[in-house]
Amino acid sequence: MTPWLEPKKAHKTTAPTSGDPSYPSNQAAVVGTSATVLSYAYPEETAFREYKASEEGDYMVLTGVNFQKDIASGYALGRAVAQKAVDKGQ
């Protein structure tokens, strides 16, 4: 198995891990929601917010707290929730 698929076995993590099954990342969902809503308020800063959201996800993967698929699904979930809120507010 490749090391990046099992970060707990590949290297010692810097954050505590629980060994629980994989779920969408709550932190990525919050970041995705924030980036999407703020992009509607400040469209000129959309690229910066997307970059920072990606950077946060990379950090969570590198520390071994989440898998990349957890980050991607959490971010997609957050964007979907934000889009519904924006649509309702318009």
For each residue, the residues with C-beta under 8 A, 3 or more apart:
1: 5 6
2: 5 6
3: 6 7 9 10 11
4: 7 10 68
5: 1 2 67
6: 1 2 3 9 10
7: 3 4 10 11 13 61 64 67
8: 13 17 19 64
9: 3 6
10: 3 4 6 7
11: 3 7 64
12:
13: 7 8 16 17 63 64 65
14: 63 64
15: 63 64 65
16: 13
17: 8 13 64 65
18:
19: 8
20: 23
21:
22: 67 69 70
23: 20 70
24: 28 29 70 73 74 77
25: 28 29 57 60 66 70 71 73 74 75
26: 29 30 74
27: 30 31 56 60 66 74
28: 24 25 31 32 53 56 57 60 66 70 71 72 73 74 75 77 78
29: 24 25 26 32 33 74 75 77 78 81
30: 26 27 33 34 78
31: 27 28 34 35 52 53 56 57 75 78
32: 28 29 35 36 53 74 75 76 77 78 79 82
33: 29 30 36 37 78 79 81 82 85
34: 30 31 37 38 49 78 82
35: 31 32 38 39 49 50 52 53 78 79 82
36: 32 33 39 40 78 79 82 83 86
37: 33 34 40 41 82 85 86
38: 34 35 41 42 45 49
39: 35 36 42 43 45 46 49 50
40: 36 37 43 86
41: 37 38
42: 38 39 45 46
43: 39 40 46
44:
45: 38 39 42 48 49
46: 39 42 43 49 50
47: 50 51
48: 45 51 52
49: 34 35 38 39 45 46 52 53
50: 35 39 46 47 53 54
51: 47 48 54 55
52: 31 35 48 49 55 56
53: 28 31 32 35 49 50 56 57 75
54: 50 51 57 58
55: 51 52 58 59
56: 27 28 31 52 53 59 60
57: 25 28 31 53 54 60 61 66 68 71 72 75
58: 54 55 61 62
59: 55 56 62 63
60: 25 27 28 56 57 63 65 66 70 71
61: 7 57 58 64 65 66 67 68 71
62: 58 59
63: 13 14 15 59 60
64: 7 8 11 13 14 15 17 61
65: 13 15 17 60 61
66: 25 27 28 57 60 61 70 71 74
67: 5 7 22 61 70 71
68: 4 57 61 71 72
69: 22 72 73
70: 22 23 24 25 28 60 66 67 73 74
71: 25 28 57 60 61 66 67 68 74 75
72: 28 57 68 69 75 76
73: 24 25 28 69 70 76 77
74: 24 25 26 27 28 29 32 66 70 71 77 78
75: 25 28 29 31 32 53 57 71 72 78 79
76: 32 72 73 79 80
77: 24 28 29 32 73 74 80 81
78: 28 29 30 31 32 33 34 35 36 74 75 81 82
79: 32 33 35 36 75 76 82 83
80: 76 77 83 84
81: 29 33 77 78 84 85
82: 32 33 34 35 36 37 78 79 85 86
83: 36 79 80 86 87
84: 80 81 87 88
85: 33 37 81 82 88 89
86: 36 37 40 82 83 89 90
87: 83 84 90
88: 84 85
89: 85 86
90: 86 87
